[in-house]
Structure formats: structure tokens, C-alpha cells
Amino acid sequence: MKKTILSAAIGAAVLGAASTASAATLDSVKAKGFVQCVVNTGLAGFAAPDASGNWTGFDVDYCKAVSAAIFADATKVKYTPTTGQTRFPALQSGEGDVLFRNTTWTISRDTALGFNFRTVNYYDGQGFMVPKSLNVKSALELSGAAVCVQSGTTTELNLADYFKANNLQYNPVVFEKFEEVNAAYAAGRCDVYTTDQSGLYAVRLGLTNPDDHVVLPEIISKEPLGPAVRQGDDQWFDIVSWTHYALIQAEEFGITQANVDEIRKTTTNPDIKRFLGVEKDSKIGTDLGLTNDWAYNIIKGVGNYGEIFERNIGKGSALKIERGLNALWSKGGLQYAPPIR
């Protein structure tokens, strides 16, 4: 019944979303003077407020990148913290302009919920974490376990599918809020914690004794995570999408937050000149509804994709997640930008 009511509520929001998105989102953002981003209530490395209320993380930096593209200022942002269940209504209702909340791109979300996805800024997959004291080496040894999981997520559905497919029994311990799932696992109310592997590393970091817990090797799903916007505004969809591609392309070019000014002054490469807005005949920025130095402003404001990854969730962070599939295509990964020309 709870899911039926939620689906009806989201469905009603979808009906009203067309009129919300039909107005130019870019004009609305400029008029209010900031980008409103739907984010997690608090996931280390992705989106979390510090003791002073300042937000940091991978998703937060993406929000700042959009702000930089529009305003030439990465600080013109505000955040709407949401749970797995409240994130979609928040975007559909217009409470946020874009969803940056470690959200999986699925066909139903792309169609029935009235969203548009295009880019994948983090390739992930669902996994399991258990206390080392259980002496479990594989998820196939988890039959009969109590499993902590957040409701309203693809995680909940994948969990059911995996245990059914492998003829395993389990007891789901379900909570709406991410913090509630964390607290339940920490208190020993369940044997297993399941979510995206990136999330498991973040959760483990927050436990009293992180080394007492292990992430199992199995990846049981594809979880392409990325931004979403409401359907009905192609210009806004393009701005959010090409912000991601600009971050990827900058890393390919070797352009960083530290060297972007020097490269902009000295480069003779026509592709880089066009990318950084110094090619006089280029209109790639104005065609987006932005200035031609939009990509320069992004890199100056937040750095390139690799910099965002490393400082928030990579080797330069407490999570120390390997690039893996999120490496550039030229380095064995899947991150790839279409030509910016």
C-alpha cells in the first residue's frame, strides 16, 4: 500500500511537471540567482554538510560546476537534502532544478517518472558489507541473514531479485532514511548492509571501527549514476549534460584548475581554444544559452572530472575508491565525452 500511494503521488507530480519544465529553467535559475540541487541528506564523499553547514562531495561539486557554467561563479548554489523516496517528488515539483543524488538511471525513471538522464558521472554496482566476525567470504553465504536496506531505491528491488535468483532466504530490515539504515547496521540490528558499493565505502568510514567490516566481492547490479532533470526543457537538459562532458574533456586535455589560465593564454591547439572560449568564431557556448567561456568557468571553479573524483572519493580522499570503470576511456574506463566542437 505504501508503494501504491507513493507511485500515485509521483504520478500526480509527473502530470504537473510538464508545465513546470515548459518554462525555461535557465531563465528561472538566472532570475533567482542560484542553482537549486536535489542531493542526499548526507553521504560521505558524495554530498554531506560539515559542522558549519557547508556542503562538500562529488555530487556537490557537480552542482557547483553547473553554477560556474551559468554564472561564472561556483558558489551560487543551494541544496535540497532528500531521502530515497522524497528525491523524485522534490525534482518533479520544482523544488530543485536538477537532481545530483547518487541516483541510478533506469528506464522507468527515464520514462514513467518524467525525467531525462543522459550522462553517467559514476559507474557503480550494488554490493554487500558484513562484519568480519561473521567470517563470510561471499554473498552466496548470506542465506537467512537480516539485511539492512533503504526503501524506495533500486537497491531494495535488486536485493529481492538476487536472493530469489540464487534460492536464498533473507529477512529485509527496511528504513526510509539513509541515516536510519546506517544506525541499524551499526547497532547490530542486521547482519548485512546493502547499497551501491561506493555508498558502502562511505558508510564503513563512519563506523566506530571501520576495519571490523568488509565489503564482499560480488557486484549484483549495474548502477549507472548521474544527474536527472525534468522532461520538457531541452536547453536545461543540454546544459547539465554538457557540464559533465566538459569535465571529462578537460581531464583528457590535461587542463586542471591550477593550469587552466596559463593554457588559455598560451595554447595554439584549436580544439582547446574552442573549448576554453578563446576561438572567436565559435558559438558552442552561446548555442547552449551560455557565454563562450562556459567550460573555462567550470574548470576554473571546480577543476576537471579527475580532480573532482580524487578529492572527494578517490585516492586523495578518506574513501580511497579506485577509478575503475570511471577512468577515462583512453585509460581503460568508460568515461568518454562527445566532441565539443
C-alpha positions in Angstrom: 0.0 0.0 0.0 2.8 2.4 0.9 4.4 1.9 -2.6 1.0 2.4 -4.3 0.4 5.7 -2.5 3.9 6.8 -3.3 3.5 5.9 -7.0 0.2 7.8 -7.2 1.8 10.8 -5.6 4.7 10.7 -8.0 2.3 10.2 -10.9 0.4 13.3 -10.0 3.7 15.2 -9.8 4.5 14.0 -13.3 1.3 15.4 -14.6 2.1 18.8 -13.3 5.8 18.6 -14.3 5.2 19.5 -17.9 4.0 23.0 -17.1 6.9 23.3 -14.6 9.5 22.3 -17.1 8.0 24.0 -20.1 9.2 27.4 -18.7 12.9 27.9 -19.5 14.7 26.6 -16.4 17.8 28.6 -17.3 15.8 31.8 -17.2 14.3 30.8 -13.8 17.8 30.0 -12.4 19.2 33.3 -13.6 16.2 35.2 -12.1 16.6 33.7 -8.7 20.4 33.9 -8.8 21.3 30.3 -7.9 21.0 26.7 -8.9 18.9 24.5 -6.6 20.2 21.0 -6.4 18.5 17.9 -5.0 21.1 16.0 -3.0 21.5 13.2 -0.4 20.8 14.0 3.2 24.3 13.0 3.9 26.6 10.5 2.2 30.3 10.9 2.8 32.2 11.7 -0.3 29.1 12.5 -2.4 27.0 15.1 -0.5 27.3 15.9 3.1 27.2 19.1 5.3 30.0 19.7 7.7 29.7 21.0 11.2 29.2 24.6 9.8 26.6 23.5 7.3 28.9 23.7 4.3 28.2 21.0 1.7 31.0 19.1 0.1 31.3 16.0 -2.1 31.3 14.6 -5.6 27.6 15.5 -6.3 28.0 18.8 -4.6 30.9 19.7 -7.0 28.7 18.8 -9.9 26.1 21.3 -8.7 28.8 23.9 -8.4 30.0 23.1 -11.9 26.6 23.9 -13.3 26.6 27.2 -11.3 30.0 28.0 -12.7 28.8 27.3 -16.3 25.9 29.7 -15.8 27.2 32.4 -13.5 31.0 32.1 -13.8 30.7 31.6 -10.1 30.7 28.1 -8.5 29.1 29.4 -5.2 25.7 30.3 -6.5 24.1 27.1 -5.3 21.5 25.9 -2.8 20.7 22.3 -1.7 17.6 20.3 -1.1 18.5 17.3 1.0 16.3 14.3 0.3 15.8 10.6 1.1 15.4 7.8 -1.5 11.7 8.3 -1.5 11.5 12.1 -1.4 14.1 12.9 -4.1 11.8 12.3 -7.1 8.8 14.4 -5.9 11.3 17.2 -5.0 12.6 17.3 -8.5 9.2 16.9 -10.1 7.6 19.6 -8.0 10.2 22.1 -9.0 11.7 22.2 -5.5 15.0 21.5 -7.2 16.4 22.4 -10.7 18.5 19.3 -11.1 18.9 16.0 -9.2 22.5 15.2 -8.1 21.9 12.4 -5.7 23.7 9.2 -6.5 20.6 8.1 -8.5 20.5 5.1 -10.8 19.4 5.7 -14.4 16.6 3.2 -15.2 14.1 3.0 -18.0 11.1 3.6 -15.6 12.7 6.7 -14.2 13.6 8.0 -17.6 10.0 7.5 -18.9 7.3 6.9 -16.4 8.6 9.5 -13.9 9.1 12.2 -16.5 12.9 12.6 -16.0 15.7 12.9 -18.5 19.0 11.3 -17.9 21.9 11.3 -20.4 25.2 11.3 -18.7 26.7 8.8 -16.2 29.1 10.5 -13.9 29.7 7.5 -11.8 29.5 3.8 -12.8 28.6 1.8 -9.8 27.1 -1.5 -8.7 25.3 -2.9 -5.7 27.3 -4.8 -3.1 27.2 -6.1 0.4 29.0 -5.2 3.6 29.2 -7.5 6.7 31.1 -7.6 10.0 34.3 -9.5 9.7 33.3 -11.5 12.7 30.7 -13.4 10.5 33.5 -15.0 8.6 31.6 -14.6 5.3 33.6 -14.5 2.1 30.8 -14.4 -0.5 27.2 -13.1 -0.8 26.2 -16.6 -1.6 26.8 -17.5 2.1 24.2 -15.0 3.3 21.1 -17.2 3.2 18.9 -16.5 6.3 20.6 -13.2 7.0 18.9 -10.0 8.1 19.7 -7.3 5.5 19.5 -3.6 6.1 18.3 -1.7 3.0 16.8 1.7 2.2 13.3 1.8 0.8 12.3 3.5 -2.4 15.6 2.5 -4.1 16.7 0.2 -6.9 18.8 -1.4 -4.1 15.6 -2.8 -2.5 14.5 -4.4 -5.8 17.9 -5.8 -6.7 18.2 -7.4 -3.3 15.0 -9.3 -3.8 16.0 -10.4 -7.3 19.4 -11.6 -6.2 18.2 -13.7 -3.3 15.4 -15.2 -5.4 17.6 -16.0 -8.3 20.1 -17.8 -6.0 17.4 -19.6 -4.0 18.5 -17.8 -0.8 16.3 -16.7 2.1 16.7 -13.3 3.8 15.0 -11.0 6.3 14.8 -7.4 4.9 15.2 -4.7 7.6 13.8 -1.7 5.7 14.1 2.0 6.5 13.2 5.1 4.6 16.1 7.3 5.7 19.7 6.6 4.9 20.7 7.6 8.4 18.3 5.1 9.9 19.8 2.3 7.8 23.3 3.3 9.0 22.2 3.4 12.6 20.5 0.0 12.4 23.6 -1.7 10.9 25.9 0.0 13.4 23.7 -1.2 16.3 23.8 -4.8 15.0 20.1 -5.0 14.1 21.0 -6.7 10.8 23.8 -8.9 9.6 24.3 -7.3 6.2 24.2 -3.8 4.7 23.5 -3.5 1.0 23.7 -0.5 -1.2 25.9 0.8 -4.1 29.5 -0.2 -3.4 30.5 3.5 -3.3 28.0 4.0 -0.6 29.3 1.0 1.4 32.8 2.5 1.5 31.2 5.8 2.7 29.2 4.0 5.4 32.1 1.9 6.6 34.2 5.0 7.0 31.6 6.3 9.5 31.5 3.2 11.7 33.3 3.2 15.0 35.8 0.5 13.9 35.8 0.6 10.0 38.4 -2.2 9.8 35.9 -4.6 11.6 33.8 -4.6 8.4 34.4 -5.9 4.9 32.8 -5.2 1.6 32.1 -8.6 -0.2 33.4 -9.1 -3.7 30.1 -9.6 -5.5 28.6 -6.8 -7.6 25.0 -7.8 -8.3 23.7 -5.0 -10.5 24.6 -2.2 -12.9 24.1 1.2 -11.2 24.8 4.0 -13.7 24.6 7.1 -11.5 24.1 10.6 -12.9 22.1 13.8 -12.9 18.5 14.0 -13.8 16.3 16.9 -14.9 12.6 17.2 -15.6 11.4 16.5 -19.2 10.3 19.4 -21.3 13.3 21.7 -21.3 15.9 20.6 -23.8 18.1 23.6 -23.2 18.4 22.9 -19.5 19.0 19.2 -20.3 21.8 20.1 -22.6 23.5 22.5 -20.1 23.5 19.8 -17.3 24.7 17.1 -19.7 27.5 19.1 -21.4 28.7 20.3 -18.0 29.6 16.7 -17.3 31.2 16.3 -20.8 33.2 19.5 -20.2 34.7 18.0 -17.0 35.6 14.8 -18.9 37.1 16.7 -21.8 39.2 18.9 -19.6 40.8 15.9 -18.0 41.5 14.5 -21.5 43.2 17.7 -22.5 45.2 17.8 -19.2 43.5 21.0 -18.2 43.2 21.5 -14.4 42.0 24.1 -12.1 45.6 25.1 -11.5 46.8 25.4 -15.1 43.6 26.5 -17.0 44.6 30.2 -17.0 48.1 29.5 -18.4 46.8 27.1 -21.0 44.1 29.5 -22.1 46.7 32.2 -22.7 49.3 30.1 -24.5 47.6 27.3 -26.3 47.7 27.1 -30.1 45.6 23.9 -30.2 42.3 24.9 -32.0 40.3 22.3 -30.1 41.5 23.7 -26.7 41.0 27.3 -27.9 37.4 26.5 -28.8 36.9 24.6 -25.6 38.1 27.4 -23.4 36.2 30.1 -25.3 39.1 32.0 -27.0 38.2 30.9 -30.5 36.4 34.0 -31.9 34.2 32.2 -34.4 33.0 29.5 -32.0 29.4 29.6 -30.8 29.3 26.5 -28.7 28.7 28.4 -25.5 26.1 30.8 -26.9 24.3 27.9 -28.6 23.8 26.4 -25.1 22.4 29.7 -23.9 25.7 30.5 -22.0 28.8 32.5 -22.7 31.6 31.0 -24.8 33.9 30.7 -21.8 31.4 28.4 -20.1 33.8 25.4 -20.0 36.7 27.7 -18.8 34.4 28.9 -15.9 33.6 25.3 -15.0 37.3 24.2 -14.8 38.3 27.4 -13.0 35.5 26.9 -10.5 35.8 23.2 -9.7 38.6 21.6 -11.7 38.2 18.6 -14.1 36.5 15.3 -13.6 39.6 13.6 -12.3 40.1 16.3 -9.7 36.5 16.1 -8.5 36.8 12.3 -8.3 40.2 12.2 -6.5 39.5 14.8 -3.8 36.0 13.5 -2.9 36.1 9.8 -3.3 39.4 8.8 -4.8 42.9 8.2 -3.5 43.1 11.8 -2.2 40.0 11.2 0.0 39.3 9.2 3.0 37.2 6.7 0.9 40.2 5.9 -1.5 38.0 4.4 -4.2 39.8 3.3 -7.3 38.8 4.9 -10.6 38.0 1.5 -12.2 35.2 1.9 -14.7 35.3 5.7 -14.0 38.7 6.1 -15.6 38.8 7.9 -19.0 38.1 5.7 -22.0 41.7 6.2 -23.0 42.9 4.6 -19.7 40.6 1.5 -19.7 37.5 3.1 -18.3 34.1 4.2 -19.6 34.2 7.9 -19.2 34.0 9.5 -22.6 33.0 12.9 -23.9 31.5 13.5 -27.4 33.3 16.1 -29.4 32.9 19.6 -28.1 33.0 21.5 -31.4 
